[in-house]
Amino acid sequence: MGKVYKITLEVERFDPDIRRSWVQDYSLEVGGILRFTDVFRRINEELDPTLAWNSSCEHAQCGTCAVMVNHRPLLACELLVENAVHQFSTMRFRIGPIKVAPVVRDLVVDLEKAYDRVHKVKPYVINRAKNPLEGHEYRIPPEILDRYVEATRCINCFCCAAACISHPRSFLGPNAMLASIVRIMDPREEEKEERLKILHSEQGLYRCHTSKACSHVCPKQIDVAHFLALAKQGAF
């Protein structure tokens, strides 16, 4: 049997019906290989069925379980209890919602509002280039794809946006910038001018402070700051 930890979660609660916010402690003994989503589920089943949190795939591919753990944005489905204890050197964890959109209830935020910023950059091919191999799939040469394939791993978990020191009202966010940069570097996209206008708009790259916090917290290990730097230099 693995090591058992007695941990306490200080959860930031919010009830929209009475517009009340408070912090509630939950203490329980858990195995070290439990994920924080499993801990939340234990709380629902054993201590408090009213605690609201979000998750979907629980395989670090959808990003819906992103929360703040001791002021660091993380995916709750990836964070093991034993890793959290070692990483933060504590048995107490402050858990809050990511501050990228209005809180719906407890740890659940309005992701549709957060996605509004991503939609503004049009994260799709606007004007498709003619396929040089008509009748076949569009084949991107490996040397071109290698330049930006890392950025395509983004799952829009908004961890980078939560860590960013720029205010979300003034900056579309690192992940939104990354989505547009991917399309600029994509040889299938011919509409570069419109994308550059978005990147260099008042809510675009101008608001990036190059803190590199986005790269530091990305759960997919994307060097987001690197791609933003390429965009600032026009090095496409």
C-alpha positions in Angstrom: 0.0 0.0 0.0 1.3 3.5 -0.9 1.9 6.2 1.6 -1.1 8.0 3.0 -1.2 11.7 3.5 -3.4 13.8 5.8 -4.0 16.9 3.7 -6.2 20.0 4.1 -7.7 21.8 1.2 -8.6 25.4 1.7 -11.2 25.8 -1.0 -12.4 29.2 -2.2 -16.2 28.9 -2.4 -18.7 31.0 -4.1 -22.5 30.8 -4.0 -24.1 32.8 -6.9 -27.6 32.6 -5.4 -26.6 34.7 -2.3 -23.5 36.3 -3.9 -21.4 35.0 -1.0 -17.7 34.1 -1.1 -15.8 32.3 1.7 -13.0 29.8 2.2 -13.8 26.3 3.5 -11.4 23.8 4.8 -11.6 20.1 4.0 -9.3 17.6 5.8 -9.0 14.0 4.7 -6.5 11.1 4.5 -5.7 10.2 0.9 -3.3 8.0 -1.0 -0.3 9.6 -2.6 -1.2 8.5 -6.1 -4.7 10.1 -6.1 -5.1 13.0 -8.4 -6.7 16.2 -7.1 -9.8 15.5 -9.2 -10.0 12.2 -7.2 -9.6 14.3 -4.0 -12.4 16.6 -5.1 -14.6 13.6 -5.8 -13.8 12.2 -2.3 -14.9 15.5 -0.8 -18.2 15.3 -2.7 -18.8 11.7 -1.7 -17.7 11.9 2.0 -17.7 15.5 3.2 -19.7 17.9 1.1 -21.8 17.1 -2.0 -22.2 20.9 -2.7 -18.6 21.6 -3.7 -18.6 22.5 -7.4 -15.6 21.8 -9.7 -15.1 21.1 -13.3 -13.6 18.2 -15.3 -14.2 16.3 -18.5 -11.6 13.9 -20.0 -9.4 13.7 -16.9 -6.5 12.8 -19.2 -5.0 16.3 -19.5 -6.4 16.9 -23.0 -9.4 19.1 -22.4 -8.1 21.6 -19.8 -11.5 22.0 -18.1 -10.1 21.0 -14.7 -7.6 23.9 -14.4 -7.5 25.4 -10.9 -5.2 27.5 -8.8 -3.2 25.4 -6.3 -1.3 27.6 -3.9 -1.5 30.4 -6.4 -0.2 28.3 -9.3 -2.5 27.3 -12.2 -2.5 23.5 -12.7 -4.6 20.8 -14.2 -6.2 19.0 -11.2 -6.4 15.7 -13.2 -2.5 15.7 -13.6 -1.5 16.7 -10.1 -0.9 13.7 -7.8 -1.1 14.3 -4.0 2.4 13.0 -3.4 3.8 15.3 -6.1 1.9 18.3 -4.7 3.3 17.6 -1.2 6.8 17.5 -2.6 6.4 20.4 -5.0 4.8 22.8 -2.4 6.5 21.3 0.7 3.2 21.4 2.6 0.1 19.4 3.5 -2.2 22.4 3.1 -3.3 23.6 -0.3 -5.2 26.7 -1.2 -7.5 25.8 -4.1 -9.2 28.5 -6.1 -10.7 29.0 -9.6 -8.5 30.3 -12.4 -9.0 34.1 -12.7 -9.7 34.2 -16.5 -13.4 34.5 -16.5 -16.3 35.1 -14.1 -16.8 32.4 -11.4 -20.0 30.4 -11.9 -19.8 28.5 -8.6 -16.9 27.6 -6.4 -14.1 26.3 -8.7 -16.2 26.5 -11.9 -15.6 29.5 -14.2 -17.5 30.6 -17.3 -15.2 29.1 -19.9 -17.4 30.4 -22.7 -16.4 33.9 -21.6 -12.7 32.9 -21.6 -13.0 31.4 -25.0 -14.4 34.7 -26.3 -10.8 36.0 -26.4 -9.6 32.9 -28.4 -12.5 33.3 -30.9 -11.4 36.9 -31.6 -8.2 35.7 -33.2 -10.1 33.3 -35.5 -8.2 30.1 -34.7 -8.9 28.5 -38.0 -7.8 28.8 -41.6 -9.4 31.9 -43.0 -8.2 31.7 -46.6 -7.0 28.3 -47.5 -4.0 28.2 -49.9 -4.3 26.1 -53.1 -3.0 22.6 -52.6 0.0 22.0 -54.8 -1.0 18.3 -54.9 -4.5 18.6 -56.1 -6.6 15.6 -55.2 -4.5 14.7 -52.2 -4.1 15.9 -48.7 -2.2 19.1 -48.1 1.3 17.9 -47.2 3.4 20.3 -45.0 7.1 19.7 -45.4 8.6 18.4 -42.1 11.1 21.3 -41.9 8.3 23.8 -41.9 6.0 21.8 -39.6 8.9 21.4 -37.1 8.9 25.1 -36.6 5.5 25.3 -35.0 4.2 21.8 -34.3 5.0 22.2 -30.6 2.5 25.1 -30.5 -0.3 22.8 -31.8 -0.3 20.9 -28.6 -2.2 23.7 -26.8 -5.4 22.5 -25.2 -6.7 26.0 -24.2 -6.6 25.1 -20.5 -6.0 28.9 -19.8 -3.2 28.1 -17.3 -0.9 30.5 -19.2 -3.6 33.2 -19.2 -4.1 32.7 -15.4 -0.3 33.1 -14.8 0.1 36.0 -17.2 0.9 39.3 -15.4 -1.1 41.3 -18.1 -4.7 42.0 -17.2 -7.2 39.8 -19.2 -9.3 42.8 -20.0 -6.4 44.4 -21.9 -4.7 41.3 -23.3 -6.3 38.6 -25.3 -4.0 36.1 -23.6 -1.0 34.0 -24.4 -3.1 31.0 -25.7 -5.1 33.3 -28.0 -1.9 34.8 -29.4 -0.5 31.3 -29.8 -3.6 30.2 -31.8 -3.1 33.0 -34.2 0.6 32.5 -34.5 0.1 28.8 -35.4 -2.1 29.9 -38.3 0.4 32.5 -39.5 3.1 29.8 -39.5 0.8 27.4 -41.2 1.5 27.3 -45.0 -2.1 26.4 -45.7 -3.2 29.9 -44.5 -3.0 32.8 -47.0 -4.6 35.5 -44.9 -1.6 36.8 -43.1 -2.4 40.5 -43.1 -5.6 40.2 -41.0 -3.8 38.0 -38.5 -1.0 40.4 -38.1 -3.5 43.2 -37.5 -5.0 41.2 -34.6 -1.6 40.3 -33.2 -0.5 43.9 -33.2 -3.8 45.3 -32.0 -4.4 47.1 -28.6 -5.2 43.7 -27.0 -2.4 41.9 -28.8 1.3 41.4 -28.4 1.7 45.0 -27.3 0.3 43.9 -23.9 2.8 41.0 -23.4 5.4 41.8 -20.7 7.6 38.9 -21.6 7.5 37.5 -18.1 7.6 34.0 -19.5 5.1 32.8 -16.9 3.1 31.3 -19.7 5.9 28.9 -20.6 6.6 28.1 -16.9 3.1 26.9 -16.1 2.1 25.3 -19.4 1.0 21.7 -18.7 1.9 20.6 -22.2 5.4 22.0 -21.9 5.0 24.5 -24.7 7.4 27.3 -24.8 4.7 29.9 -25.3 7.0 32.8 -24.7 9.3 31.6 -27.5 6.4 31.8 -30.1 5.3 35.2 -28.8 8.9 36.4 -29.1 9.0 35.2 -32.7 5.8 37.1 -33.5 7.2 40.3 -31.9 10.3 40.0 -34.1 8.3 39.1 -37.2 10.4 36.0 -37.5 8.0 33.8 -39.4 
